[in-house]
Amino acid sequence: MIDDKLKNLQAMFETVLDTSRKLENSYNELKGKFEVLEGKLERNRKYLENILKSIDSGVCAVDLDGKITTFNRKATLVFNISEDEAKDKHFGEVFAINEIRDFTAERIVEFFKGGKKINLNVEGERKILDISASLVLEENRESGAVVVFSDITQVEKLKEESAKREKLAIIGQMAASIAHDIKNPLASIELLVPLLDDGTKKDIVENILVSIKRINNIVNNTLLFTKTISYTPEKINTVDLTNEVKLELMTQIRNAKFVEKIERFEFVSDKNLLKSSLVNVLSNAFDAAKNRVEFSVYMDKGVVFDVFDDGDGIKDLDKIFEPFYTNKKNGTGLGLAIVKEAVDILNGRIEVNTSSKGTVFRIIL
C-alpha cells in the first residue's frame, strides 16, 4: 500500500519536473524571441533617429498640449539650441510665435494648415521658415503633431536681391542716359562761367562754380553706379591722397572744424575708387556734423581710414548702403551705395558705429 503511494508520488514528481522543464524551455524560447524583437526595435529606433538627423528639414514633434518631444539636428542648428533645451517647452515659445504659445497640437496643425512662411527673430538674426504640420494618430486617436520646416532665409534674400537688381538695372539705364545728357552741357558751362567775372562778380562766379561742382559730383556718382567698376592698383601716399580728397571738399571744409590725424606711409590700392569712397563718406560727415569732422589714417592690421562727425547719429543704419535711399533733402542716395561697392572691390570692409553723440565710418583695407 505504501509502495503504491510512493510510486504515485514519484510519478507526480516526475510529471512536475517534466512540466517544469517544458516551462523553462518555453521561457527560454520566449526570452530569445523577445531579445530578437527588442534588437529589431532598437535598430528601427536608431534607423529612424538617423533619418531625422540626416534630413535637411527641421522636424519637431509635440504632444497633445503642444510641448516638444522631438527636435532633430536641423532644428537645433536653425534655433541654436540643443534637443534637451527644446524638450518639454511649448512649441510657440521655442519658435517665438506669441499668438500660439498656448495652442494644443490640434490648433498648431490648424494654424499651419496649407503651409506658412514665418519671419522669426532668432538671437537677433532674421530667419524665414516654411512650416507645415500634421496630426500624429495612434490607433485612430490623436497623440500629438509633427511640424516640418525648412530654413528658406537665403532663398528669400536671393529673390529680394534679384528683384531689387532688376529694378536698379532699369533705373540705372535711365539715370545713365540722363547723366550723359547733363554732363556735356555742364562742361561747357563750367568753362564759360569764369568769363562772366569782370572783377565785380567774383563771389557770384565762385558760387556758380561750387554748384556746378556739386552737380558734376552727382553726375559722376550716377555714372559710376551704373557701370562695371574695375580695379587698377597703384602706389598711394597717404598725405598726397588726403590733399586730393580735401581739394574735392574745399567748400564743405570751410563750414566746419576739420581735424586731420594722418600717418605718412605708402600702400597699394586703386586710388580713384578709394578717393571716391573717402570723398563720399567725408561729404556725408560734413553734412551731418554740428561743429567738427575728424579724418584719421593709420595702420592697424591693414590700412584704416576713420571719419568721425559730431552729429546726432544715424537712425536707419541697416538701410544706409541701399541704392537711392537717403534722408537728405537734396540727396541722391547713391553715395554710400557706391562706397560699399567700391570697398568690396578693394577687398576691404566698412564698419559703422553711431550714437546720439556722433558717428564713425571706418574703412579697412
The 8 nearest C-alpha neighbors of each residue, nearest first, counted from 0:
[[1, 3, 2, 4, 5, 6, 7, 8],
 [0, 2, 4, 3, 5, 6, 7, 8],
 [3, 1, 5, 0, 4, 6, 7, 8],
 [4, 2, 6, 0, 1, 5, 7, 8],
 [3, 5, 7, 1, 2, 6, 8, 0],
 [6, 4, 2, 8, 3, 7, 9, 1],
 [7, 5, 9, 3, 4, 8, 10, 2],
 [6, 8, 10, 4, 9, 5, 3, 11],
 [9, 7, 5, 11, 6, 10, 12, 4],
 [8, 10, 6, 12, 7, 11, 5, 13],
 [11, 9, 7, 13, 12, 8, 6, 14],
 [10, 12, 14, 8, 9, 13, 7, 15],
 [11, 13, 9, 15, 14, 10, 8, 16],
 [14, 12, 16, 10, 15, 11, 17, 9],
 [15, 13, 11, 17, 12, 16, 18, 10],
 [14, 16, 12, 18, 13, 17, 19, 11],
 [17, 15, 19, 13, 14, 18, 20, 12],
 [16, 18, 14, 20, 19, 15, 13, 21],
 [19, 17, 21, 15, 20, 16, 22, 14],
 [18, 20, 16, 22, 17, 21, 15, 23],
 [21, 19, 23, 17, 22, 18, 16, 24],
 [22, 20, 18, 24, 23, 19, 25, 17],
 [21, 23, 25, 19, 20, 24, 26, 18],
 [22, 24, 26, 20, 21, 25, 19, 27],
 [25, 23, 21, 27, 26, 22, 28, 20],
 [26, 24, 22, 28, 23, 27, 29, 21],
 [25, 27, 23, 29, 28, 24, 30, 22],
 [28, 26, 30, 24, 25, 29, 31, 23],
 [27, 29, 25, 31, 26, 30, 24, 32],
 [30, 28, 32, 26, 31, 27, 33, 25],
 [29, 31, 27, 33, 28, 32, 26, 34],
 [30, 32, 28, 34, 29, 33, 27, 35],
 [31, 33, 29, 35, 34, 30, 36, 28],
 [34, 32, 30, 36, 35, 31, 37, 29],
 [33, 35, 37, 31, 32, 36, 38, 30],
 [36, 34, 38, 32, 33, 37, 39, 31],
 [37, 35, 39, 33, 38, 34, 40, 32],
 [36, 38, 34, 40, 35, 39, 33, 41],
 [39, 37, 35, 41, 36, 40, 34, 42],
 [38, 40, 36, 42, 41, 37, 43, 35],
 [41, 39, 43, 37, 38, 42, 44, 36],
 [40, 42, 44, 38, 43, 39, 37, 45],
 [41, 43, 39, 45, 44, 40, 46, 38],
 [44, 42, 46, 40, 41, 45, 39, 47],
 [43, 45, 41, 47, 42, 46, 40, 48],
 [46, 44, 48, 42, 43, 47, 49, 41],
 [45, 47, 43, 49, 48, 44, 42, 50],
 [48, 46, 50, 44, 49, 45, 43, 51],
 [47, 49, 45, 51, 46, 50, 44, 52],
 [50, 48, 52, 46, 51, 47, 53, 45],
 [51, 49, 47, 53, 52, 48, 54, 46],
 [52, 50, 48, 49, 53, 54, 71, 47],
 [53, 51, 49, 72, 50, 71, 54, 48],
 [52, 54, 50, 51, 49, 55, 72, 73],
 [55, 53, 56, 51, 52, 50, 73, 57],
 [54, 56, 73, 53, 57, 149, 52, 51],
 [57, 55, 149, 54, 148, 73, 58, 147],
 [56, 58, 74, 73, 148, 147, 149, 71],
 [59, 57, 147, 71, 146, 70, 56, 74],
 [58, 60, 70, 146, 69, 145, 147, 61],
 [59, 61, 145, 69, 68, 144, 67, 146],
 [62, 60, 67, 66, 65, 68, 144, 143],
 [61, 63, 143, 65, 64, 66, 142, 104],
 [62, 64, 143, 104, 65, 103, 142, 61],
 [65, 63, 103, 62, 66, 104, 102, 61],
 [66, 64, 104, 103, 61, 62, 63, 89],
 [67, 65, 89, 61, 87, 88, 62, 64],
 [66, 68, 61, 86, 87, 60, 88, 69],
 [67, 69, 61, 86, 60, 87, 66, 62],
 [70, 68, 60, 59, 67, 71, 86, 61],
 [69, 71, 59, 82, 74, 58, 60, 75],
 [70, 72, 74, 58, 73, 52, 51, 57],
 [71, 73, 52, 75, 74, 76, 70, 51],
 [74, 72, 57, 76, 75, 71, 56, 77],
 [73, 75, 57, 77, 71, 76, 72, 70],
 [74, 76, 80, 72, 79, 78, 81, 73],
 [77, 75, 79, 73, 74, 78, 72, 80],
 [78, 76, 74, 75, 79, 73, 150, 57],
 [79, 77, 75, 80, 76, 74, 121, 93],
 [78, 80, 76, 75, 77, 81, 74, 121],
 [81, 79, 75, 78, 84, 82, 85, 76],
 [82, 80, 84, 83, 75, 85, 79, 70],
 [81, 83, 85, 70, 84, 86, 75, 80],
 [82, 84, 86, 81, 85, 80, 87, 70],
 [83, 85, 81, 82, 86, 80, 88, 87],
 [86, 84, 82, 83, 88, 81, 87, 67],
 [87, 85, 67, 83, 68, 88, 84, 82],
 [86, 88, 67, 66, 68, 85, 89, 84],
 [89, 87, 66, 86, 85, 67, 90, 92],
 [88, 90, 66, 92, 91, 65, 67, 87],
 [89, 91, 93, 92, 66, 65, 67, 94],
 [92, 90, 100, 96, 94, 99, 89, 93],
 [91, 93, 95, 89, 90, 94, 100, 96],
 [94, 92, 90, 95, 91, 89, 85, 88],
 [93, 95, 91, 92, 96, 90, 119, 78],
 [96, 94, 92, 93, 91, 97, 119, 120],
 [97, 95, 91, 94, 98, 99, 92, 100],
 [96, 98, 100, 99, 95, 91, 92, 94],
 [97, 99, 96, 100, 91, 101, 102, 95],
 [100, 98, 102, 91, 101, 97, 96, 107],
 [99, 101, 91, 97, 92, 102, 98, 89],
 [100, 102, 99, 103, 91, 89, 65, 98],
 [103, 101, 99, 106, 100, 107, 65, 104],
 [102, 104, 64, 65, 106, 105, 63, 107],
 [105, 103, 65, 63, 107, 144, 143, 106],
 [104, 106, 108, 103, 107, 109, 134, 144],
 [107, 105, 109, 103, 108, 104, 102, 110],
 [106, 108, 110, 104, 109, 105, 102, 103],
 [109, 107, 132, 105, 111, 106, 110, 133],
 [108, 110, 106, 112, 107, 111, 105, 132],
 [109, 111, 107, 108, 112, 106, 99, 132],
 [112, 110, 114, 108, 131, 109, 115, 132],
 [113, 111, 109, 114, 110, 108, 131, 132],
 [112, 114, 111, 131, 115, 132, 109, 110],
 [115, 113, 131, 111, 130, 112, 129, 116],
 [116, 114, 130, 129, 111, 117, 131, 113],
 [115, 117, 129, 128, 130, 127, 118, 114],
 [116, 118, 128, 127, 115, 119, 129, 130],
 [119, 117, 127, 126, 128, 116, 125, 120],
 [120, 118, 126, 125, 121, 127, 117, 95],
 [119, 121, 125, 124, 123, 126, 122, 118],
 [120, 122, 124, 123, 119, 125, 78, 126],
 [123, 121, 124, 120, 78, 125, 79, 119],
 [122, 124, 121, 120, 125, 119, 126, 78],
 [125, 123, 121, 120, 122, 126, 119, 127],
 [126, 124, 120, 119, 121, 123, 127, 118],
 [127, 125, 119, 152, 118, 120, 124, 128],
 [126, 128, 118, 152, 117, 151, 150, 119],
 [129, 127, 150, 117, 149, 116, 151, 130],
 [128, 130, 116, 149, 148, 115, 117, 150],
 [131, 129, 148, 115, 114, 147, 128, 116],
 [130, 132, 114, 111, 147, 146, 148, 115],
 [131, 133, 146, 108, 145, 111, 147, 144],
 [134, 132, 145, 144, 108, 135, 146, 131],
 [133, 135, 144, 143, 145, 136, 108, 141],
 [134, 136, 144, 143, 142, 141, 133, 145],
 [137, 135, 141, 140, 139, 142, 134, 138],
 [136, 138, 140, 139, 142, 141, 135, 143],
 [137, 139, 140, 136, 141, 142, 135, 143],
 [140, 138, 137, 136, 141, 142, 135, 134],
 [139, 141, 137, 136, 138, 142, 135, 143],
 [142, 140, 136, 143, 135, 137, 134, 139],
 [141, 143, 136, 135, 63, 137, 140, 62],
 [144, 142, 62, 63, 135, 104, 61, 141],
 [145, 143, 134, 135, 61, 104, 133, 60],
 [144, 146, 60, 133, 132, 59, 61, 134],
 [145, 147, 132, 59, 58, 131, 60, 144],
 [148, 146, 58, 131, 57, 130, 132, 59],
 [147, 149, 130, 57, 129, 56, 128, 131],
 [150, 148, 56, 129, 128, 151, 57, 130],
 [149, 151, 128, 152, 127, 129, 148, 126],
 [152, 150, 154, 153, 127, 128, 149, 155],
 [153, 151, 127, 155, 126, 154, 150, 156],
 [152, 154, 156, 155, 151, 157, 150, 127],
 [155, 153, 157, 151, 156, 152, 158, 150],
 [156, 154, 158, 152, 157, 153, 151, 159],
 [155, 157, 153, 159, 158, 154, 160, 152],
 [156, 158, 160, 154, 155, 159, 161, 153],
 [159, 157, 155, 161, 156, 160, 162, 154],
 [160, 158, 156, 162, 157, 161, 163, 155],
 [161, 159, 157, 163, 158, 162, 156, 164],
 [160, 162, 158, 164, 163, 159, 157, 165],
 [163, 161, 165, 159, 164, 160, 158, 166],
 [162, 164, 160, 166, 161, 165, 159, 167],
 [165, 163, 167, 161, 166, 162, 168, 160],
 [164, 166, 168, 162, 167, 163, 161, 169],
 [167, 165, 163, 169, 164, 168, 170, 162],
 [166, 168, 164, 170, 169, 165, 171, 163],
 [167, 169, 171, 165, 166, 170, 164, 172],
 [170, 168, 172, 166, 171, 167, 173, 165],
 [169, 171, 167, 173, 168, 172, 174, 166],
 [172, 170, 168, 174, 225, 169, 173, 167],
 [171, 173, 175, 169, 174, 170, 168, 176],
 [172, 174, 170, 176, 171, 175, 177, 169],
 [173, 175, 171, 177, 176, 172, 178, 170],
 [176, 174, 178, 172, 177, 173, 222, 171],
 [175, 177, 173, 179, 174, 178, 172, 180],
 [176, 178, 180, 174, 175, 179, 181, 173],
 [179, 177, 175, 181, 218, 180, 176, 174],
 [180, 178, 182, 176, 181, 177, 175, 183],
 [179, 181, 177, 178, 182, 183, 176, 184],
 [182, 180, 178, 179, 183, 184, 185, 177],
 [181, 183, 185, 179, 180, 184, 178, 186],
 [182, 184, 185, 186, 181, 180, 179, 187],
 [185, 183, 187, 186, 182, 181, 188, 180],
 [186, 184, 182, 188, 183, 187, 181, 189],
 [187, 185, 189, 184, 188, 183, 182, 190],
 [186, 188, 184, 190, 185, 189, 191, 183],
 [187, 189, 185, 191, 190, 186, 192, 184],
 [190, 188, 186, 187, 192, 191, 185, 208],
 [191, 189, 187, 188, 192, 186, 193, 194],
 [190, 192, 188, 194, 189, 193, 187, 195],
 [191, 193, 194, 195, 189, 190, 188, 204],
 [194, 192, 195, 196, 191, 204, 190, 189],
 [193, 195, 192, 196, 191, 197, 190, 204],
 [196, 194, 193, 192, 197, 204, 200, 191],
 [195, 197, 200, 198, 194, 193, 201, 204],
 [196, 198, 199, 195, 200, 194, 201, 193],
 [197, 199, 196, 200, 201, 195, 202, 204],
 [200, 198, 197, 201, 196, 202, 203, 195],
 [199, 201, 196, 203, 202, 198, 204, 197],
 [200, 202, 204, 203, 199, 196, 205, 198],
 [203, 201, 205, 204, 200, 206, 199, 207],
 [202, 204, 206, 200, 205, 201, 207, 196],
 [205, 203, 207, 201, 206, 202, 200, 208],
 [204, 206, 202, 208, 207, 203, 201, 209],
 [207, 205, 209, 203, 208, 204, 202, 210],
 [206, 208, 204, 210, 205, 209, 211, 203],
 [207, 209, 211, 205, 210, 206, 212, 204],
 [210, 208, 212, 206, 211, 207, 205, 213],
 [211, 209, 213, 207, 212, 208, 214, 206],
 [212, 210, 208, 214, 213, 209, 215, 207],
 [211, 213, 215, 209, 210, 214, 208, 216],
 [212, 214, 210, 216, 215, 211, 209, 217],
 [215, 213, 211, 217, 216, 212, 218, 210],
 [214, 216, 212, 218, 213, 217, 211, 219],
 [215, 217, 213, 219, 214, 218, 212, 220],
 [218, 216, 214, 220, 215, 219, 221, 213],
 [219, 217, 215, 221, 178, 216, 220, 214],
 [220, 218, 216, 222, 221, 217, 223, 215],
 [221, 219, 223, 217, 218, 222, 224, 216],
 [222, 220, 218, 224, 219, 223, 217, 225],
 [221, 223, 219, 225, 224, 220, 175, 218],
 [224, 222, 220, 221, 225, 226, 219, 228],
 [223, 225, 221, 222, 226, 220, 337, 333],
 [226, 224, 222, 171, 223, 221, 175, 227],
 [225, 227, 223, 224, 228, 222, 175, 171],
 [226, 228, 229, 225, 223, 224, 222, 230],
 [227, 229, 226, 230, 223, 341, 344, 224],
 [228, 230, 231, 227, 344, 272, 269, 341],
 [229, 231, 269, 232, 344, 228, 345, 272],
 [232, 230, 269, 229, 233, 268, 270, 271],
 [233, 231, 269, 268, 267, 230, 234, 270],
 [232, 234, 267, 268, 269, 235, 231, 270],
 [233, 235, 267, 266, 265, 268, 236, 232],
 [236, 234, 265, 266, 267, 233, 237, 270],
 [235, 237, 265, 239, 238, 264, 240, 266],
 [238, 236, 240, 239, 263, 264, 241, 265],
 [239, 237, 241, 240, 236, 263, 242, 261],
 [238, 240, 242, 236, 241, 237, 243, 235],
 [239, 241, 237, 243, 238, 242, 236, 244],
 [242, 240, 244, 238, 239, 243, 245, 237],
 [241, 243, 245, 239, 244, 240, 246, 238],
 [244, 242, 246, 240, 245, 241, 239, 247],
 [243, 245, 241, 247, 246, 242, 278, 240],
 [246, 244, 248, 242, 247, 243, 249, 241],
 [245, 247, 243, 249, 244, 248, 242, 241],
 [248, 246, 244, 245, 249, 243, 278, 250],
 [249, 247, 245, 246, 251, 250, 252, 244],
 [248, 250, 246, 252, 251, 247, 245, 253],
 [249, 251, 253, 252, 248, 254, 209, 247],
 [252, 250, 253, 254, 248, 249, 285, 255],
 [253, 251, 249, 254, 250, 255, 248, 257],
 [252, 254, 251, 250, 255, 249, 256, 257],
 [253, 255, 251, 252, 256, 250, 285, 290],
 [256, 254, 290, 291, 252, 253, 257, 292],
 [255, 257, 291, 290, 292, 258, 254, 252],
 [256, 258, 292, 293, 291, 255, 252, 259],
 [257, 259, 293, 294, 292, 256, 260, 291],
 [260, 258, 294, 293, 295, 261, 257, 296],
 [261, 259, 295, 294, 296, 262, 258, 293],
 [260, 262, 296, 295, 259, 263, 297, 238],
 [261, 263, 297, 296, 264, 260, 237, 238],
 [262, 264, 237, 238, 261, 236, 265, 297],
 [265, 263, 237, 236, 262, 266, 238, 235],
 [266, 264, 236, 235, 237, 234, 267, 263],
 [265, 267, 235, 234, 268, 236, 264, 302],
 [266, 268, 234, 233, 235, 232, 265, 269],
 [269, 267, 232, 233, 270, 234, 266, 235],
 [270, 268, 232, 231, 272, 271, 233, 230],
 [269, 271, 273, 272, 274, 268, 235, 233],
 [272, 270, 274, 273, 269, 275, 231, 276],
 [273, 271, 275, 274, 269, 270, 341, 276],
 [272, 274, 276, 270, 275, 271, 269, 277],
 [275, 273, 271, 277, 276, 272, 270, 278],
 [274, 276, 278, 272, 273, 277, 271, 279],
 [277, 275, 338, 273, 279, 274, 278, 272],
 [276, 278, 280, 274, 279, 275, 281, 273],
 [279, 277, 275, 281, 276, 280, 282, 244],
 [280, 278, 282, 276, 277, 334, 281, 275],
 [279, 281, 277, 283, 282, 278, 276, 284],
 [282, 280, 284, 278, 283, 279, 277, 285],
 [281, 283, 279, 285, 284, 280, 278, 286],
 [284, 282, 286, 280, 281, 285, 287, 279],
 [283, 285, 281, 287, 308, 282, 286, 288],
 [284, 286, 288, 282, 287, 283, 281, 251],
 [287, 285, 283, 284, 288, 282, 251, 289],
 [286, 288, 284, 310, 285, 283, 289, 308],
 [289, 287, 310, 308, 309, 285, 290, 286],
 [288, 290, 310, 309, 291, 287, 308, 255],
 [289, 291, 255, 288, 256, 309, 292, 310],
 [290, 292, 256, 255, 309, 288, 308, 257],
 [291, 293, 308, 257, 307, 256, 258, 285],
 [292, 294, 258, 307, 306, 257, 259, 308],
 [293, 295, 306, 259, 305, 260, 258, 307],
 [296, 294, 260, 305, 261, 304, 259, 293],
 [295, 297, 304, 261, 303, 262, 260, 305],
 [296, 298, 262, 303, 302, 299, 295, 261],
 [297, 299, 302, 301, 303, 300, 296, 262],
 [298, 300, 301, 302, 297, 303, 363, 296],
 [301, 299, 298, 302, 303, 363, 364, 297],
 [300, 302, 299, 298, 364, 303, 363, 297],
 [301, 303, 298, 364, 363, 297, 299, 304],
 [302, 304, 363, 297, 296, 362, 298, 301],
 [303, 305, 296, 362, 361, 295, 363, 306],
 [306, 304, 361, 295, 294, 360, 307, 303],
 [305, 307, 294, 360, 359, 293, 361, 281],
 [308, 306, 359, 293, 292, 358, 305, 360],
 [307, 309, 292, 288, 284, 357, 358, 310],
 [308, 310, 357, 288, 289, 291, 356, 358],
 [311, 309, 288, 357, 287, 289, 308, 312],
 [312, 310, 355, 357, 356, 309, 354, 313],
 [311, 313, 354, 355, 357, 353, 358, 310],
 [314, 312, 316, 315, 353, 311, 354, 358],
 [313, 315, 316, 312, 353, 317, 354, 311],
 [316, 314, 317, 318, 313, 319, 326, 312],
 [315, 317, 318, 319, 314, 313, 351, 353],
 [316, 318, 315, 319, 320, 321, 314, 313],
 [319, 317, 321, 316, 315, 320, 324, 325],
 [318, 320, 321, 316, 317, 315, 324, 335],
 [319, 321, 336, 335, 318, 322, 339, 317],
 [320, 322, 318, 319, 324, 336, 323, 332],
 [323, 321, 336, 333, 324, 332, 320, 335],
 [324, 332, 322, 333, 331, 325, 321, 336],
 [323, 325, 332, 322, 321, 319, 318, 326],
 [326, 324, 332, 327, 330, 323, 331, 319],
 [325, 327, 328, 324, 330, 332, 329, 315],
 [328, 326, 330, 325, 329, 331, 332, 286],
 [327, 329, 330, 326, 325, 331, 332, 286],
 [328, 330, 327, 331, 326, 325, 332, 217],
 [331, 329, 327, 332, 328, 325, 326, 333],
 [332, 330, 333, 323, 325, 329, 334, 217],
 [331, 323, 333, 324, 325, 330, 322, 334],
 [334, 332, 336, 322, 331, 323, 335, 337],
 [335, 333, 337, 336, 279, 332, 338, 220],
 [334, 336, 338, 320, 337, 333, 339, 319],
 [337, 335, 320, 333, 322, 339, 338, 334],
 [338, 336, 340, 335, 334, 339, 341, 333],
 [337, 339, 276, 335, 341, 336, 340, 342],
 [340, 338, 336, 342, 337, 341, 335, 343],
 [339, 341, 337, 343, 338, 342, 336, 344],
 [340, 342, 338, 344, 343, 339, 272, 337],
 [343, 341, 345, 347, 339, 344, 340, 338],
 [342, 344, 346, 340, 345, 341, 347, 339],
 [345, 343, 341, 346, 342, 340, 230, 347],
 [344, 346, 342, 343, 347, 341, 364, 268],
 [347, 345, 343, 344, 342, 364, 348, 341],
 [348, 346, 364, 342, 345, 363, 343, 362],
 [347, 349, 363, 362, 342, 343, 350, 364],
 [350, 348, 362, 361, 363, 351, 360, 347],
 [349, 351, 361, 360, 362, 348, 352, 359],
 [350, 352, 360, 359, 361, 353, 349, 358],
 [353, 351, 359, 358, 350, 360, 354, 361],
 [352, 354, 358, 312, 357, 313, 359, 351],
 [355, 353, 312, 356, 357, 358, 311, 352],
 [354, 356, 311, 312, 357, 353, 310, 313],
 [357, 355, 354, 311, 309, 310, 312, 358],
 [356, 358, 309, 310, 312, 354, 308, 311],
 [357, 359, 353, 312, 308, 307, 352, 354],
 [358, 360, 307, 352, 306, 351, 361, 353],
 [361, 359, 351, 306, 305, 350, 307, 358],
 [360, 362, 305, 350, 349, 304, 351, 359],
 [361, 363, 349, 304, 303, 348, 350, 305],
 [362, 364, 303, 348, 347, 302, 361, 301],
 [363, 347, 302, 301, 303, 346, 362, 348]]
